[in-house]
Amino acid sequence: MDYRKLGSTDIEVSVICLGTMTWGEQNTEAEAHAQLDYALAHGVNFIDTAELYAIPPRAETYGLTERYIGSWLKKAGQRDRVVLATKIAGPGEDWVEHIRGGRSRFDRANIEAAIEASLRRLQTDYIDLYQLHWPDRNTNFFGQLGYTHDPDENPAPMDETLEVLDDLVNAGKIRYVGISNETPWGAMRYLQLSAARGLPRVVSIQNPYNLLNRSFEVGLAELAIREQLGLLAYSPLGFGVLSGKYLGGERPAGARLTLFPDYTRYSSANADAATQAYVDLAHDNGLDPAQMALAYVNSRPFLTSTIIGATTMAQLDTDIASANVTLSAQVLKEIENIHERWPNPSP
């Protein structure tokens, strides 16, 4: 397992991060514990969750993922061996109607309430990386490309957000701060405010990145490298699409897109064509398609950690083992050829 610095901190995290958003929806507490045990035994020391999880978000499953991690931490006694990351939900009626009265914002009241609740569910005294799940302002994320300005919006001031997080760092409840689903402007604004006012510096950015969506490279890759704001890549397999299991219209029993057919971000005609080409490339070179897709993400110079998500132990084994896969120069060249033919079909 490869380990990399988390931003400019002294924390080293595994290049594979254990994602958890299916726990409480597609995975039971026992299955979550089994995944945690297996990942830890195979060198994974980084766990990512969020107050919002399980996904899709429902009032009945809100906070279950953190609870499952908390019960494991209590049982296993391994808190000092893992780097634990969670997130506070941003605003949005469709996503957070069951969170703090549907008014989750990055202001003092919401952040303080969210952190206390997460600490209780996780059964820990501190969180290593506390992340802002998506921006508290009108901007383009979650697959939205165009930006439409809203002159009447009233987001929580970014400096207030950092001030509250600074208080939590000083209180020992969080160690470091990260952002997620952010834009280049948002990332730089946080960096500017922290430098000008001596407030916590964001150390990571958790955005989508995979062979079907390399939009991170356009405006954020340079920033990630120059500012030591390493990418925590989520959806590295595009909802599992890049494994090839959905090709030809297949919908395996129990698979994510079978259970939740409205998740169509990685299912367009161009995405299907690109996926077929990537899967064929993997097979032609004796590679597992999922491992090839993950190995590509793992190899990017702006990447800190790749967040995998598995619902079965077989998937977990395959995904973790991608850390040991090195792609040849020829395979990398062919990946670029496919990307040029179908650039970012699922941004």
Phi, psi and omega in degrees: 000135177270143178236141184227151179293139174275098183059225180264014181277177176264009179277133174251127180242150178293147180295339172256125177250137180277108174279155193223011194291346179274347185289126184102347177241300179258345181234141178279172177298319179297319179293322177298316179296321179296319177297317180298315179299315183293315181299315181298320180293340181251024169094358179280122180243007188240125181235130180241133177216193179196153177298332183292332190288144022276163177248136002290148186289132176217152179302325184290335183248002182303126177081357183296321182298314177299322179297320179296319178294319179299317180293327176291317179300319179294318182286316188277334182063037186247022186304322184285353181261354183237149172260117189253125180238137172219181188217150169264135179289144174272189181284159177149114186300319185290335186258328192237024181297339180260007183247117178046048178070020180075018185236037180295123179222170178263046175258177186300313185299315183288318181296315181295320178294318182294317183294320180295319179293319179295318179300320178295313182295321182280350179054049178221161179271344184208157176241131184290318182225114180253122190243149174269112196297320172203161189299146174267055178194165179281111177205186186256115177206178184054045174088358178276123183270312183285148178250125177243118184282138177245102183292347182259004181293158182222067182287159173297134180300136182298325180291326175296318178303312181292327178297317178295316179297325176298317178298321180290325174296313181296332179277355179080012182273334171225156179260313183220165186240140176227165177241164183210146182053039184262161177259167176302319180297314181297317180297313181293325179295318176298317180296319179297314182295319180294321179291319183288328188244005179067033181260167184305135180269129177295139187246354183204160175225121181258103181229163177289144176199125178195179183296339178264352182212090178254026182297339176303330183292338189291307184236349187251339183298312179299316179300316181301320182283310185292328184257009182052048180245070190297145180283132164257101190277120174254163187054046182293345175249010178056060182062024181087357183300320186288354171287342181091359188288344180259000182298148180071020180079009180295143175224086183300145180301132177082353180286158189300313182285343172286317181285325186231075186293348178286348179278087189252009186304325185250027187234023177283170179300317179293323178295320178297318180295316179296317179300316178301319180294319179293318179296318178297318178300315179299311182297322180296338182248017176068028182250149170287129184304319180294318181292323177297314181298318180289320180298325177298312179299316181303330187275355185288139185291342180265003185269136170262310182207147179257121183270108179269157174222127183226144175254346177234159180292329177296316177298317181299316179299314179298314184294315180296322181293346177297339178297340181260006182261126176246124182276139180289163178300324180292318178296318179298322178296317180293326175299317179295324178297318178294320180297323178293328180282320179232074184287123173045061180290346182227062183291000000 
